[in-house]
Amino acid sequence: MSDVTQIAELPGLGPKSREMLARAGITTVAQLRELGAVEAYVRTKRANAGTSLNLLWGLESALTGMPWQEVARVHRTSFLLAVEERERNV
């Protein structure tokens, strides 16, 4: 996955997700990797009404290669706590 340079090349992120990320100012894989799934999700949620948790699972899946369903199952609690903490500190 390290040779992926365009967000469009990441698995599991469709056109709508890419548009939402772009509205949040996240346009490169490098930015996404630097921010991580939680921060990218929080920023995207701020820039886009109606952003669902599916984007969070999809972002982590795209970054790690783990299926989004597994991300949601394994990391749900820790990610929700991290999002809550991050949103509190905005």
Sequence and secondary structure as in RCSB ss.txt:
>XXXX:A:sequence
MSDVTQIAELPGLGPKSREMLARAGITTVAQLRELGAVEAYVRTKRANAGTSLNLLWGLESALTGMPWQEVARVH
RTSFLLAVEERERNV
>XXXX:A:secstr
 TT  SGGGSTT  HHHHHHHHHTT  SHHHHHHHHHHHHHHHHHHHSTT  HHHHHHHHHHHH   HHHHHHHH
HHHHHHHHHHHHHT 
